[in-house]
Amino acid sequence: MEAVGGELNAYTTKEETVIYSIFPHGHLGRAAQLIADLLINSQFPTAEIEREREVVASEIDSYLDAPADAIYDDFDDIIFAGTPLGHNILGPIENVNAFTSESCRSFVNSFYKPENIVFFYYGNSRPKDVARIVERHFSVMKSASQSVVRQQIVINRGSIINSVRNIDSHQAHTILGAIIPGMHDSMRHAVSLMVNILGGPGMNSKLNVALRENRGLVYTVEASSVLFSDVGMTTIYYGCDHADVNRCRRLINNQIRRLIDTPLTQRQLDNARRQYLGQLTVASDNAAELAISTGRSLLNYGKVASPEEIIGCYNAITPADIQQAASLLNPDSLSSLSFI
């Protein structure tokens, strides 16, 4: 792909592996062939695994040197403890050192099967040409001899964990979070909008205004949510001086309680909705991100929602929906992890 100015890349989440290619028009066949070759014919020679082992070890070390990143993984391990989600994607170095050619091939043979995969193309090739190319390169894939049963995630939602770790850092890093319903829950759009109101970008964020703009207590404060098949999680991260950790948490709790107790006015809701939909519109201008997110939608929901459908979902959100979404972050039931 690089020979024609394109890119071949991949990334992994806790539930998905995404292999993708970005390329100039006219090279779909090359991209499909290379991706199929990776999925079907990878051999994982020992020498290559040894080299890649060092790369992954360095990546693990880089996260340990960046507490603002590492704290997210550690918080996952705490809040999802005892479940398959309670594992860092990179894993411990002991696991990395244990990988063999056979174990890698076994994983691919078990999970990279037609019934688990969607192929999504975004470009100006005709659909029938895309289908013909995909059929040519992927038709040799074999279905799994037996299906892999996914372990249902069971979370003790009443369990509250508050942990503090001394890492001798110049700045304190804190994450607050709670388990929320997963990607198929009817509240997911309201949750996304609520999270953006609470901790989205810039001056639209209630937390940014309360902690940074009005008081200068933090450099970064942000809220985010991640949705898995059967559960999800919303988190709030902030970095501040060690002496301000508790004060910042009180201010965050106050902002959450206001969202729970006081419904937004229609004007406030309309402004928040317009700002969030504007973010989605800007993001959709990135063709690569649009292709990946649309492919993931097809994988997870079995369909691709039109822009009109998405806008309709957000237009249907009411002030009461925002209150209900905010109640998932009840300050009295938030777990926390601090690096100090």
C-alpha positions as CSV (number, residue, x, y, z in Angstrom):
1,M,0.0,0.0,0.0
2,E,2.8,2.4,0.8
3,A,4.1,1.9,-2.8
4,V,1.0,3.6,-4.1
5,G,0.8,6.2,-1.3
6,G,-1.7,4.3,0.8
7,E,-1.7,2.9,4.3
8,L,-2.4,-0.5,5.9
9,N,-3.0,-0.5,9.6
10,A,-4.9,-2.1,12.4
11,Y,-6.0,-1.5,16.0
12,T,-7.6,-3.6,18.8
13,T,-10.3,-2.7,21.3
14,K,-11.5,-5.0,24.1
15,E,-14.2,-6.5,21.7
16,E,-12.9,-5.8,18.2
17,T,-10.0,-5.9,15.9
18,V,-10.1,-3.4,13.0
19,I,-7.8,-3.9,10.0
20,Y,-8.1,-1.0,7.5
21,S,-6.5,0.5,4.5
22,I,-6.6,4.1,3.2
23,F,-5.6,4.4,-0.5
24,P,-5.9,6.4,-3.7
25,H,-8.8,5.5,-5.9
26,G,-8.1,2.6,-8.2
27,H,-6.3,0.4,-5.6
28,L,-9.3,-1.4,-3.9
29,G,-8.1,-4.7,-5.3
30,R,-4.7,-4.3,-3.8
31,A,-6.1,-3.3,-0.4
32,A,-8.6,-6.2,-0.3
33,Q,-5.9,-8.7,-1.3
34,L,-3.5,-7.5,1.4
35,I,-6.1,-7.5,4.2
36,A,-7.3,-11.0,3.1
37,D,-3.7,-12.2,3.1
38,L,-3.3,-10.9,6.7
39,L,-6.5,-12.6,7.9
40,I,-6.1,-15.9,6.0
41,N,-2.4,-16.6,5.5
42,S,-0.5,-15.1,8.4
43,Q,2.2,-17.5,9.6
44,F,3.7,-15.8,12.7
45,P,7.3,-16.9,12.2
46,T,9.2,-17.2,15.5
47,A,11.8,-14.6,14.4
48,E,9.0,-12.0,13.7
49,I,7.3,-12.7,17.0
50,E,10.5,-12.1,18.8
51,R,10.9,-8.7,17.1
52,E,7.3,-7.8,17.8
53,R,7.6,-8.9,21.4
54,E,10.1,-6.1,21.9
55,V,7.9,-3.5,20.3
56,V,4.9,-4.4,22.5
57,A,7.2,-4.4,25.6
58,S,8.3,-0.9,24.7
59,E,4.6,0.1,24.2
60,I,3.8,-1.2,27.7
61,D,6.7,0.8,29.1
62,S,5.5,3.9,27.3
63,Y,2.1,3.7,29.0
64,L,3.7,3.2,32.4
65,D,5.7,6.4,31.8
66,A,2.4,8.3,31.0
67,P,0.2,8.1,34.1
68,A,-2.6,10.1,32.4
69,D,-3.0,7.1,30.0
70,A,-2.1,4.3,32.3
71,I,-4.7,5.3,34.9
72,Y,-7.5,4.5,32.4
73,D,-6.3,0.9,32.0
74,D,-5.8,0.4,35.7
75,F,-9.3,1.8,36.4
76,D,-10.7,-0.7,33.9
77,D,-8.9,-3.5,35.8
78,I,-10.4,-2.4,39.0
79,I,-14.0,-1.7,37.9
80,F,-14.2,-4.9,35.8
81,A,-12.2,-7.1,38.1
82,G,-13.1,-10.8,37.8
83,T,-14.4,-10.4,34.2
84,P,-12.7,-10.7,30.8
85,L,-13.1,-6.9,30.5
86,G,-10.8,-6.5,33.5
87,H,-7.6,-7.0,31.4
88,N,-5.4,-4.4,29.8
89,I,-5.4,-4.9,26.0
90,L,-1.6,-4.9,25.9
91,G,-1.5,-7.4,28.8
92,P,1.3,-8.0,31.2
93,I,4.8,-8.6,29.9
94,E,4.5,-12.2,31.1
95,N,1.8,-12.9,28.6
96,V,3.6,-11.2,25.8
97,N,6.7,-13.3,26.5
98,A,4.5,-16.5,26.4
99,F,3.2,-15.9,22.8
100,T,4.2,-18.5,20.3
101,S,3.5,-19.0,16.6
102,E,1.1,-21.8,17.5
103,S,-0.9,-19.7,20.0
104,C,-1.2,-16.8,17.6
105,R,-2.4,-19.0,14.7
106,S,-4.9,-20.7,17.1
107,F,-6.4,-17.3,18.1
108,V,-6.8,-16.2,14.4
109,N,-8.3,-19.6,13.5
110,S,-10.8,-19.4,16.3
111,F,-12.0,-15.8,15.9
112,Y,-11.2,-14.4,12.4
113,K,-14.1,-16.2,10.7
114,P,-16.6,-15.0,8.1
115,E,-19.5,-15.1,10.7
116,N,-17.5,-12.7,12.9
117,I,-16.4,-10.2,10.2
118,V,-17.8,-7.3,8.2
119,F,-16.1,-5.8,5.2
120,F,-16.9,-2.1,4.7
121,Y,-15.8,0.1,1.8
122,Y,-16.2,3.8,1.5
123,G,-15.3,5.3,-1.9
124,N,-16.5,5.7,-5.5
125,S,-16.3,2.2,-6.8
126,R,-19.5,0.5,-7.9
127,P,-21.1,-1.8,-5.3
128,K,-21.0,-4.8,-7.7
129,D,-17.3,-4.2,-8.3
130,V,-16.6,-4.1,-4.6
131,A,-18.6,-7.3,-4.1
132,R,-16.7,-9.1,-6.9
133,I,-13.3,-8.1,-5.4
134,V,-14.3,-9.2,-1.9
135,E,-15.6,-12.5,-3.2
136,R,-12.4,-13.1,-5.1
137,H,-10.1,-12.6,-2.1
138,F,-12.2,-13.7,0.9
139,S,-14.2,-16.6,-0.4
140,V,-11.6,-19.1,0.7
141,M,-12.1,-18.2,4.4
142,K,-13.5,-21.2,6.3
143,S,-16.2,-20.9,9.0
144,A,-15.3,-22.0,12.5
145,S,-15.8,-25.7,13.2
146,Q,-17.4,-24.7,16.4
147,S,-18.6,-21.3,17.7
148,V,-16.8,-19.5,20.5
149,V,-19.2,-18.8,23.3
150,R,-18.8,-15.3,24.6
151,Q,-18.8,-15.1,28.4
152,Q,-21.6,-12.9,29.7
153,I,-20.3,-10.0,31.8
154,V,-21.8,-9.9,35.3
155,I,-21.0,-6.7,37.3
156,N,-21.7,-6.0,40.9
157,R,-23.1,-2.5,40.4
158,G,-23.4,-1.9,44.1
159,S,-19.6,-2.3,44.6
160,I,-17.9,1.0,45.1
161,I,-14.1,1.1,45.0
162,N,-11.9,4.0,46.0
163,S,-8.2,3.4,45.5
164,V,-5.1,5.7,45.9
165,R,-1.7,4.7,44.5
166,N,1.5,6.6,45.3
167,I,3.6,6.9,42.1
168,D,5.6,10.0,43.2
169,S,4.2,12.1,40.3
170,H,4.4,15.9,40.0
171,Q,0.7,16.0,39.3
172,A,-2.1,14.0,40.8
173,H,-4.3,12.0,38.3
174,T,-7.8,10.9,39.2
175,I,-10.5,9.0,37.4
176,L,-14.1,8.7,38.7
177,G,-16.5,6.3,37.0
178,A,-19.5,4.0,37.0
179,I,-20.9,1.1,35.2
180,I,-23.6,2.0,32.7
181,P,-25.8,0.0,30.3
182,G,-24.2,-1.3,27.1
183,M,-24.3,-0.3,23.4
184,H,-27.8,-1.7,22.8
185,D,-29.5,0.2,25.6
186,S,-32.1,2.7,24.6
187,M,-30.4,5.4,26.7
188,R,-27.1,5.4,24.9
189,H,-27.8,8.6,22.9
190,A,-28.9,10.5,26.0
191,V,-25.8,9.2,27.8
192,S,-23.6,10.4,25.0
193,L,-25.1,13.9,25.0
194,M,-25.0,14.1,28.8
195,V,-21.3,13.1,28.9
196,N,-20.6,15.8,26.3
197,I,-22.5,18.4,28.4
198,L,-20.6,17.4,31.5
199,G,-17.1,17.0,30.1
200,G,-16.9,17.6,26.4
201,P,-14.5,20.0,24.6
202,G,-13.8,23.5,25.7
203,M,-16.3,26.0,27.0
204,N,-19.2,23.7,26.4
205,S,-18.0,21.5,29.2
206,K,-19.5,22.3,32.6
207,L,-16.5,20.6,34.3
208,N,-14.0,22.6,32.3
209,V,-15.7,25.9,33.2
210,A,-16.1,25.0,36.9
211,L,-12.6,23.6,37.4
212,R,-10.3,25.3,34.9
213,E,-11.9,28.5,33.6
214,N,-13.4,29.7,36.9
215,R,-10.8,28.4,39.3
216,G,-7.7,27.4,37.5
217,L,-7.5,24.1,39.4
218,V,-6.8,21.7,36.4
219,Y,-5.1,21.7,33.1
220,T,-7.3,18.8,31.8
221,V,-10.7,17.6,32.9
222,E,-12.8,15.4,30.6
223,A,-15.7,13.0,30.6
224,S,-16.0,10.0,28.3
225,S,-18.0,6.8,27.9
226,V,-17.3,3.4,26.3
227,L,-20.0,1.0,25.4
228,F,-19.5,-2.8,25.1
229,S,-21.9,-5.4,24.1
230,D,-23.5,-5.9,27.4
231,V,-22.2,-3.2,29.7
232,G,-20.6,0.2,29.5
233,M,-18.6,2.7,31.6
234,T,-18.6,6.4,32.0
235,T,-15.5,8.1,33.4
236,I,-14.3,11.5,34.4
237,Y,-10.6,12.2,34.4
238,Y,-8.8,15.2,35.9
239,G,-5.2,16.1,36.6
240,C,-4.4,18.7,39.4
241,D,-2.1,19.6,42.2
242,H,-2.0,17.0,44.9
243,A,-3.6,19.4,47.4
244,D,-6.6,20.0,45.1
245,V,-7.7,16.4,44.5
246,N,-10.6,16.4,47.0
247,R,-11.7,20.0,46.2
248,C,-11.9,19.1,42.5
249,R,-14.0,16.0,43.3
250,R,-16.4,18.0,45.4
251,L,-16.8,20.5,42.5
252,I,-17.4,17.6,40.0
253,N,-20.0,16.0,42.4
254,N,-21.8,19.4,42.5
255,Q,-22.0,19.6,38.7
256,I,-23.3,16.0,38.4
257,R,-25.9,16.7,41.1
258,R,-27.1,19.8,39.3
259,L,-27.6,17.8,36.1
260,I,-29.6,15.2,38.1
261,D,-31.7,17.6,40.2
262,T,-32.3,20.5,37.8
263,P,-33.7,19.8,34.3
264,L,-32.1,21.7,31.5
265,T,-34.2,24.4,29.9
266,Q,-35.3,23.7,26.4
267,R,-32.8,26.4,25.2
268,Q,-30.0,24.8,27.1
269,L,-30.9,21.4,25.6
270,D,-31.2,22.8,22.1
271,N,-27.7,24.5,22.4
272,A,-26.1,21.3,23.7
273,R,-27.7,19.2,21.0
274,R,-26.6,21.6,18.3
275,Q,-23.1,21.7,19.6
276,Y,-22.8,17.9,19.8
277,L,-24.4,17.2,16.4
278,G,-21.9,19.8,15.0
279,Q,-19.0,17.6,16.5
280,L,-20.5,14.6,14.7
281,T,-20.7,16.5,11.4
282,V,-17.1,17.6,11.6
283,A,-15.9,14.1,12.5
284,S,-17.8,12.7,9.5
285,D,-15.7,14.9,7.2
286,N,-12.8,12.5,8.0
287,A,-13.3,9.8,5.4
288,A,-11.2,7.2,7.2
289,E,-12.9,7.7,10.6
290,L,-16.3,7.7,8.9
291,A,-15.5,4.4,7.2
292,I,-14.3,2.8,10.4
293,S,-17.1,4.0,12.5
294,T,-19.7,3.0,9.9
295,G,-18.1,-0.5,9.6
296,R,-18.2,-0.8,13.4
297,S,-21.9,0.2,13.4
298,L,-22.6,-2.6,10.8
299,L,-20.7,-5.1,13.0
300,N,-22.4,-4.2,16.3
301,Y,-25.9,-3.3,15.2
302,G,-26.2,-5.1,11.8
303,K,-27.1,-1.8,10.1
304,V,-25.9,1.6,9.2
305,A,-28.0,4.5,10.5
306,S,-28.5,7.4,8.1
307,P,-27.6,10.9,9.2
308,E,-31.3,11.7,9.4
309,E,-31.9,8.7,11.8
310,I,-29.0,9.8,14.0
311,I,-30.2,13.4,14.2
312,G,-33.7,12.1,14.9
313,C,-32.4,10.1,17.9
314,Y,-30.8,13.2,19.4
315,N,-33.8,15.5,18.6
316,A,-36.0,13.1,20.6
317,I,-33.9,13.5,23.8
318,T,-35.8,15.4,26.6
319,P,-34.5,17.2,29.7
320,A,-35.8,14.3,31.7
321,D,-33.6,11.9,29.6
322,I,-30.5,14.0,30.5
323,Q,-31.5,13.8,34.2
324,Q,-31.9,10.0,33.9
325,A,-28.5,9.6,32.1
326,A,-26.8,11.8,34.8
327,S,-28.3,9.7,37.5
328,L,-26.1,6.8,36.3
329,L,-23.2,9.0,37.7
330,N,-24.7,9.4,41.1
331,P,-21.7,10.9,43.1
332,D,-22.5,8.6,46.0
333,S,-21.9,5.5,43.9
334,L,-18.9,6.5,41.9
335,S,-15.7,4.5,42.1
336,S,-12.4,6.3,41.9
337,L,-8.7,5.8,41.3
338,S,-6.0,8.4,42.0
339,F,-2.3,8.4,41.2
340,I,-0.5,10.8,43.5
